[in-house]
Amino acid sequence: MAKKLDPPDPELAAFGRRLRELRYEAGLTQEALAEASTLHRSFIGQVERGIRNVTLRSILKLARGLGREPHELLLPAAE
């Protein structure tokens, strides 16, 4: 029997939406962002889906990979 996944935490989901928004604006694939931020592509996907809680270190790497300031990742996504 398959295990039912819990719905993502609303705050993690919001962060994931914002990350995806900034990645799209930068014209990057998950793979390209992963390479630019020295993180794994599956990690990027998990963050964007709101199922991975990121550390400060990961936020800094993501911001560098996007060419953004870290605080920009914490702003609300433009729904």
TORDO-877343 format. One record per atom (N, C-alpha, C): residue number from 1; chain; atom name; x, y, z; residue in one letter. Coordinates in Angstrom, 2 decimals, m for minus. Layout:
REM residues N
NUM A CA X Y Z A .
...
***
This chain:
REM residues 79
1 A N 0.85 m1.18 0.00 M .
1 A CA 0.00 0.00 0.00 M .
1 A C 0.89 1.25 0.00 M .
2 A N 0.61 2.18 m0.89 A .
2 A CA 1.42 3.39 m1.01 A .
2 A C 1.15 4.30 0.18 A .
3 A N 2.21 4.93 0.66 K .
3 A CA 2.11 5.85 1.78 K .
3 A C 1.59 7.19 1.26 K .
4 A N 0.55 7.71 1.92 K .
4 A CA 0.00 9.00 1.53 K .
4 A C 0.94 10.10 2.03 K .
5 A N 1.33 10.99 1.12 L .
5 A CA 2.21 12.09 1.50 L .
5 A C 1.41 13.20 2.15 L .
6 A N 1.98 13.78 3.19 D .
6 A CA 1.35 14.92 3.83 D .
6 A C 1.42 16.11 2.88 D .
7 A N 0.41 16.99 2.94 P .
7 A CA 0.50 18.18 2.10 P .
7 A C 1.69 19.03 2.53 P .
8 A N 2.29 19.76 1.60 P .
8 A CA 3.44 20.55 1.97 P .
8 A C 3.09 21.64 2.98 P .
9 A N 4.07 21.98 3.78 D .
9 A CA 3.92 23.09 4.72 D .
9 A C 3.68 24.36 3.90 D .
10 A N 2.71 25.19 4.28 P .
10 A CA 2.40 26.39 3.49 P .
10 A C 3.60 27.33 3.31 P .
11 A N 4.41 27.46 4.34 E .
11 A CA 5.58 28.35 4.24 E .
11 A C 6.63 27.77 3.30 E .
12 A N 6.83 26.47 3.36 L .
12 A CA 7.79 25.84 2.45 L .
12 A C 7.28 25.89 1.02 L .
13 A N 5.97 25.71 0.85 A .
13 A CA 5.38 25.78 m0.48 A .
13 A C 5.53 27.19 m1.06 A .
14 A N 5.34 28.20 m0.23 A .
14 A CA 5.48 29.60 m0.68 A .
14 A C 6.93 29.88 m1.09 A .
15 A N 7.88 29.37 m0.31 F .
15 A CA 9.29 29.56 m0.66 F .
15 A C 9.59 28.86 m1.99 F .
16 A N 9.05 27.68 m2.17 G .
16 A CA 9.25 26.94 m3.41 G .
16 A C 8.68 27.66 m4.62 G .
17 A N 7.50 28.26 m4.45 R .
17 A CA 6.91 29.03 m5.55 R .
17 A C 7.79 30.22 m5.90 R .
18 A N 8.31 30.88 m4.88 R .
18 A CA 9.17 32.04 m5.12 R .
18 A C 10.46 31.62 m5.82 R .
19 A N 11.04 30.52 m5.39 L .
19 A CA 12.26 30.03 m6.03 L .
19 A C 12.00 29.73 m7.50 L .
20 A N 10.90 29.04 m7.79 R .
20 A CA 10.56 28.72 m9.17 R .
20 A C 10.35 29.99 m10.00 R .
21 A N 9.66 30.96 m9.41 E .
21 A CA 9.43 32.24 m10.09 E .
21 A C 10.76 32.91 m10.47 E .
22 A N 11.69 32.98 m9.52 L .
22 A CA 12.97 33.61 m9.79 L .
22 A C 13.80 32.81 m10.78 L .
23 A N 13.69 31.49 m10.71 R .
23 A CA 14.42 30.64 m11.66 R .
23 A C 13.89 30.86 m13.07 R .
24 A N 12.57 30.94 m13.22 Y .
24 A CA 11.98 31.22 m14.54 Y .
24 A C 12.43 32.59 m15.05 Y .
25 A N 12.40 33.60 m14.17 E .
25 A CA 12.82 34.94 m14.56 E .
25 A C 14.27 34.94 m15.05 E .
26 A N 15.10 34.10 m14.43 A .
26 A CA 16.51 34.01 m14.80 A .
26 A C 16.71 33.16 m16.06 A .
27 A N 15.65 32.50 m16.50 G .
27 A CA 15.75 31.65 m17.68 G .
27 A C 16.56 30.39 m17.44 G .
28 A N 16.51 29.88 m16.22 L .
28 A CA 17.30 28.70 m15.85 L .
28 A C 16.42 27.47 m15.70 L .
29 A N 16.97 26.33 m16.08 T .
29 A CA 16.34 25.05 m15.78 T .
29 A C 16.73 24.67 m14.35 T .
30 A N 16.08 23.66 m13.82 Q .
30 A CA 16.49 23.17 m12.50 Q .
30 A C 17.94 22.70 m12.55 Q .
31 A N 18.31 22.06 m13.64 E .
31 A CA 19.69 21.56 m13.78 E .
31 A C 20.69 22.71 m13.79 E .
32 A N 20.37 23.77 m14.53 A .
32 A CA 21.28 24.92 m14.61 A .
32 A C 21.40 25.62 m13.26 A .
33 A N 20.27 25.77 m12.54 L .
33 A CA 20.34 26.38 m11.21 L .
33 A C 21.13 25.50 m10.26 L .
34 A N 20.93 24.19 m10.35 A .
34 A CA 21.67 23.27 m9.49 A .
34 A C 23.18 23.43 m9.72 A .
35 A N 23.58 23.50 m10.97 E .
35 A CA 25.01 23.65 m11.27 E .
35 A C 25.53 25.00 m10.77 E .
36 A N 24.77 26.08 m11.01 A .
36 A CA 25.20 27.41 m10.61 A .
36 A C 25.26 27.58 m9.10 A .
37 A N 24.43 26.82 m8.39 S .
37 A CA 24.38 26.96 m6.93 S .
37 A C 25.09 25.82 m6.20 S .
38 A N 25.70 24.93 m6.93 T .
38 A CA 26.40 23.76 m6.39 T .
38 A C 25.50 22.90 m5.50 T .
39 A N 24.24 22.75 m5.94 L .
39 A CA 23.30 21.88 m5.26 L .
39 A C 22.81 20.83 m6.26 L .
40 A N 22.17 19.80 m5.79 H .
40 A CA 21.70 18.73 m6.67 H .
40 A C 20.35 19.11 m7.28 H .
41 A N 20.12 18.71 m8.53 R .
41 A CA 18.87 19.03 m9.22 R .
41 A C 17.66 18.50 m8.46 R .
42 A N 17.75 17.32 m7.89 S .
42 A CA 16.61 16.77 m7.15 S .
42 A C 16.30 17.62 m5.91 S .
43 A N 17.32 18.21 m5.32 F .
43 A CA 17.12 19.11 m4.18 F .
43 A C 16.33 20.33 m4.63 F .
44 A N 16.69 20.91 m5.77 I .
44 A CA 15.98 22.07 m6.29 I .
44 A C 14.50 21.72 m6.50 I .
45 A N 14.24 20.58 m7.10 G .
45 A CA 12.87 20.14 m7.34 G .
45 A C 12.09 19.96 m6.05 G .
46 A N 12.73 19.38 m5.05 Q .
46 A CA 12.06 19.18 m3.76 Q .
46 A C 11.74 20.51 m3.09 Q .
47 A N 12.66 21.46 m3.18 V .
47 A CA 12.41 22.78 m2.61 V .
47 A C 11.25 23.45 m3.33 V .
48 A N 11.26 23.40 m4.66 E .
48 A CA 10.19 24.03 m5.44 E .
48 A C 8.83 23.40 m5.17 E .
49 A N 8.81 22.11 m4.84 R .
49 A CA 7.54 21.45 m4.52 R .
49 A C 7.13 21.64 m3.06 R .
50 A N 7.98 22.29 m2.28 G .
50 A CA 7.64 22.57 m0.88 G .
50 A C 7.79 21.39 0.04 G .
51 A N 8.60 20.41 m0.34 I .
51 A CA 8.78 19.24 0.52 I .
51 A C 10.15 19.18 1.16 I .
52 A N 10.97 20.19 0.93 R .
52 A CA 12.31 20.23 1.53 R .
52 A C 12.48 21.55 2.26 R .
53 A N 12.90 21.48 3.50 N .
53 A CA 13.20 22.68 4.29 N .
53 A C 14.66 23.02 4.03 N .
54 A N 14.92 24.26 3.65 V .
54 A CA 16.28 24.65 3.30 V .
54 A C 17.00 25.30 4.47 V .
55 A N 18.31 25.17 4.46 T .
55 A CA 19.14 25.81 5.48 T .
55 A C 19.55 27.19 4.98 T .
56 A N 20.09 27.99 5.87 L .
56 A CA 20.60 29.30 5.47 L .
56 A C 21.69 29.13 4.42 L .
57 A N 22.54 28.17 4.59 R .
57 A CA 23.61 27.92 3.62 R .
57 A C 23.04 27.64 2.23 R .
58 A N 21.96 26.86 2.17 S .
58 A CA 21.34 26.57 0.88 S .
58 A C 20.69 27.81 0.28 S .
59 A N 20.07 28.64 1.12 I .
59 A CA 19.49 29.89 0.62 I .
59 A C 20.57 30.77 0.01 I .
60 A N 21.72 30.85 0.67 L .
60 A CA 22.82 31.66 0.14 L .
60 A C 23.31 31.10 m1.19 L .
61 A N 23.42 29.78 m1.31 K .
61 A CA 23.86 29.16 m2.56 K .
61 A C 22.84 29.40 m3.67 K .
62 A N 21.56 29.26 m3.35 L .
62 A CA 20.51 29.49 m4.34 L .
62 A C 20.52 30.94 m4.82 L .
63 A N 20.67 31.87 m3.89 A .
63 A CA 20.70 33.29 m4.26 A .
63 A C 21.88 33.57 m5.19 A .
64 A N 23.05 33.03 m4.87 R .
64 A CA 24.22 33.21 m5.74 R .
64 A C 23.97 32.62 m7.12 R .
65 A N 23.38 31.44 m7.14 G .
65 A CA 23.10 30.79 m8.41 G .
65 A C 22.12 31.56 m9.27 G .
66 A N 21.22 32.30 m8.63 L .
66 A CA 20.23 33.11 m9.34 L .
66 A C 20.74 34.52 m9.63 L .
67 A N 21.87 34.89 m9.03 G .
67 A CA 22.37 36.26 m9.17 G .
67 A C 21.50 37.25 m8.43 G .
68 A N 20.96 36.82 m7.30 R .
68 A CA 20.05 37.64 m6.49 R .
68 A C 20.60 37.79 m5.08 R .
69 A N 20.00 38.70 m4.33 E .
69 A CA 20.29 38.84 m2.91 E .
69 A C 19.45 37.82 m2.15 E .
70 A N 19.98 37.24 m1.08 P .
70 A CA 19.23 36.21 m0.35 P .
70 A C 17.83 36.62 0.09 P .
71 A N 17.66 37.88 0.51 H .
71 A CA 16.34 38.30 0.99 H .
71 A C 15.29 38.24 m0.11 H .
72 A N 15.70 38.31 m1.37 E .
72 A CA 14.73 38.27 m2.47 E .
72 A C 14.03 36.92 m2.55 E .
73 A N 14.67 35.87 m2.06 L .
73 A CA 14.04 34.55 m2.06 L .
73 A C 12.94 34.45 m1.01 L .
74 A N 12.93 35.36 m0.05 L .
74 A CA 11.96 35.31 1.03 L .
74 A C 10.74 36.19 0.79 L .
75 A N 10.75 36.93 m0.32 L .
75 A CA 9.59 37.76 m0.66 L .
75 A C 8.48 36.88 m1.22 L .
76 A N 7.23 37.32 m1.09 P .
76 A CA 6.13 36.49 m1.64 P .
76 A C 6.22 36.37 m3.15 P .
77 A N 5.79 35.22 m3.66 A .
77 A CA 5.71 35.02 m5.10 A .
77 A C 4.57 35.85 m5.65 A .
78 A N 4.69 36.25 m6.90 A .
78 A CA 3.65 37.06 m7.55 A .
78 A C 2.55 36.16 m8.06 A .
79 A N 1.65 35.73 m7.30 E .
79 A CA 0.61 34.78 m7.68 E .
79 A C m0.17 35.33 m8.76 E .
***
